[in-house]
């Protein structure tokens, strides 16, 4: 199981603690109580594996095609709306945009991937609350990091936003990108730790065809969210 370097503090630190606890449980099994020592060893091992699994970085095969937007996160499509007259619309020149919200449970892979070829224009951090990520208020009130991008896909250039949102459990957004950074479609650019929400914004209109619906299960870098019509 490949683990992401974004979680090295957690899975490596947890691994060191696990080794000390395992050594203690082995001594307990050998010198005091065999069943208790074995039981503790199993509990410690399963606990560390569960922690490490959260930071797993599975191989992903990016779909072939230069006119598609792929999912920026694993999870379920929680909401879809056309936004108008909101702060995010300024990045689309005041035009309408499509927002797709993805809810990530603690069992999902939490790495975020670029929906297409992008160049980071800026990133905007918002302090906020920690509503449950399934709560509609999470989109507008929770702590968030929005990456504003200039996208290039299928010979078409357009603005694109990806917003990482903390949840009731997830309270650490990892987004080490800087303006000017470039990412290819499906490339990892960050993560949110322990349950969260990710939102994708792209222009509304006949040039983009949404290919997901509410409740769909999506996977970062592989699930197609929209097609570009030219």
C-alpha positions in Angstrom: 0.0 0.0 0.0 1.5 3.3 -1.2 1.1 6.1 1.3 1.1 9.8 0.5 3.9 12.1 1.9 1.2 14.5 2.9 0.5 12.2 5.9 4.0 11.3 6.8 3.7 12.9 10.2 0.6 10.9 11.0 1.4 7.5 9.6 5.2 7.5 10.4 4.6 9.0 13.9 1.8 6.5 14.4 4.0 3.7 13.2 6.7 4.6 15.8 4.2 4.6 18.6 2.8 1.3 17.3 6.2 -0.3 17.5 6.6 0.7 21.1 3.2 -0.5 22.0 3.7 -3.7 20.1 6.9 -4.4 22.0 5.1 -3.9 25.2 2.3 -6.2 24.2 4.8 -8.9 23.2 6.5 -8.6 26.6 3.1 -8.9 28.2 2.3 -12.0 26.2 5.7 -13.7 27.0 6.0 -12.9 30.7 2.5 -12.2 32.1 -0.6 -13.1 30.1 -0.4 -14.7 26.6 -4.0 -14.1 25.5 -4.0 -10.4 26.7 -0.7 -9.8 25.0 -1.9 -11.3 21.7 -5.2 -9.4 21.8 -3.4 -6.0 22.4 -1.0 -6.8 19.6 -3.9 -7.3 17.2 -5.7 -4.2 18.3 -2.5 -2.0 17.9 -1.8 -3.5 14.5 -5.3 -2.9 13.2 -5.4 0.6 14.6 -2.2 1.6 12.8 -3.3 0.0 9.6 -6.6 1.9 9.8 -4.7 5.1 10.3 -2.2 4.4 7.4 -5.1 3.4 5.1 -6.5 6.9 5.4 -3.3 8.2 3.7 -3.3 5.6 0.9 -2.3 6.8 -2.5 -3.7 4.2 -5.0 -2.7 4.1 -8.6 -5.2 5.8 -10.9 -5.6 5.5 -14.7 -6.5 8.9 -16.1 -9.1 8.6 -18.8 -7.9 9.1 -22.4 -9.4 12.2 -24.0 -8.7 15.9 -24.1 -12.2 17.2 -23.8 -13.1 16.0 -20.3 -13.0 17.2 -16.7 -12.3 14.5 -14.1 -13.3 14.5 -10.5 -11.0 16.4 -8.1 -11.9 14.0 -5.2 -13.3 10.6 -4.2 -16.7 10.5 -2.7 -20.4 11.0 -3.5 -21.9 13.9 -5.5 -23.9 15.7 -2.8 -25.2 18.7 -4.7 -25.2 20.3 -8.1 -26.3 23.9 -8.8 -25.9 26.7 -11.2 -24.5 29.7 -9.3 -25.2 33.3 -10.3 -24.5 36.6 -8.5 -22.2 35.0 -6.0 -18.6 35.9 -5.1 -17.3 32.9 -7.1 -18.9 34.3 -10.3 -16.3 37.1 -10.5 -13.7 34.6 -11.6 -16.0 33.7 -14.5 -16.3 37.3 -15.6 -19.7 37.6 -13.9 -21.2 34.7 -15.9 -23.0 31.7 -14.4 -21.0 28.7 -13.3 -21.8 25.1 -12.4 -20.9 24.0 -8.8 -20.6 20.3 -8.1 -20.1 19.4 -4.4 -18.5 16.0 -3.4 -18.8 14.6 0.1 -15.8 12.5 1.3 -16.3 10.1 4.2 -13.5 9.0 6.4 -13.3 5.8 4.3 -12.5 7.6 1.1 -9.1 8.4 -0.4 -8.6 12.1 0.5 -6.1 13.2 -2.1 -7.2 15.9 -4.4 -6.4 15.8 -8.1 -6.5 18.4 -10.9 -9.6 18.1 -13.1 -7.7 18.9 -16.2 -4.5 20.7 -17.3 -4.4 23.8 -15.1 -2.2 26.7 -14.1 -2.8 28.1 -10.6 -3.7 31.8 -10.7 -4.2 32.2 -7.0 -5.4 30.4 -3.9 -7.8 32.0 -1.4 -8.1 30.8 2.2 -11.3 31.3 4.2 -11.5 31.0 8.0 -14.7 29.4 9.0 -16.8 27.0 11.0 -16.7 23.2 11.1 -20.2 22.1 10.1 -20.7 18.5 9.1 -19.5 18.4 5.4 -23.0 17.1 4.4 -24.6 20.2 5.8 -25.5 22.8 3.0 -24.0 25.5 5.3 -20.6 23.9 4.9 -20.2 25.3 1.4 -20.5 28.9 2.5 -19.5 28.9 6.2 -16.8 26.2 6.8 -13.0 26.7 6.7 -12.0 26.4 3.0 -9.2 26.8 0.5 -10.1 27.7 -3.0 -7.6 27.3 -5.9 -8.4 29.6 -8.8 -7.1 28.1 -12.0 -6.7 28.9 -15.7 -7.6 25.7 -17.4 -6.7 24.4 -20.8 -8.5 21.4 -22.1 -9.4 20.3 -25.7 -7.8 23.5 -27.0 -10.2 25.6 -24.9 -9.1 28.0 -22.2 -11.4 28.8 -19.4 -11.5 29.6 -15.6 -11.9 26.7 -13.2 -12.1 26.6 -9.4 -11.6 23.8 -6.9 -12.5 24.4 -3.3 -11.4 22.2 -0.4 -13.7 22.4 2.6 -13.1 21.2 6.2 -15.8 19.2 7.9 -16.7 18.5 11.5 -13.8 16.0 11.8 -11.5 17.2 9.0 -9.7 20.2 10.3 -6.6 20.3 8.2 -6.4 21.3 4.6 -3.2 20.5 2.7 -2.7 22.7 -0.3 1.0 23.4 -0.9 0.5 24.9 -4.4 1.6 28.5 -5.3 0.5 30.8 -8.1 2.1 29.9 -11.4 2.2 26.2 -10.6 1.0 23.9 -13.4 -0.6 20.5 -13.1 -1.6 17.9 -15.6 -5.0 16.2 -15.6 -5.3 13.8 -12.7 -2.1 15.0 -10.9 -2.3 15.2 -7.1 -2.1 18.8 -5.7 -3.2 18.4 -2.1 -5.6 16.7 0.4 -8.0 17.2 3.3 -7.4 15.1 6.3 -10.2 13.0 8.0 -13.6 13.5 6.2 -14.4 16.6 4.2 -15.9 18.2 1.1 -14.5 19.2 -2.3 -16.2 21.4 -4.8 -15.6 21.9 -8.5 -16.7 25.0 -10.4 -16.6 25.4 -14.2 -18.4 27.7 -16.7 -22.1 27.1 -17.3 -23.4 27.0 -20.9 -23.6 24.9 -24.0 -19.8 24.4 -24.1 -19.9 22.1 -21.1 -22.0 19.0 -20.6 -22.4 17.7 -17.0 -22.0 13.9 -16.9 -22.7 13.2 -13.2 -25.9 13.3 -11.1 -26.8 13.6 -7.5 -25.7 10.5 -5.5 -23.1 9.3 -8.0 -20.0 7.7 -6.7 -16.9 9.4 -8.1 -13.1 8.8 -7.9 -10.4 11.5 -8.2 -8.7 11.5 -11.5 -10.8 8.8 -13.1 -14.5 9.7 -13.0 -15.6 12.1 -15.7 -17.5 15.1 -14.4 -18.1 17.0 -17.5 -17.4 16.9 -21.3 -16.4 19.9 -23.3 -18.5 20.4 -26.4 -16.7 22.2 -29.3 
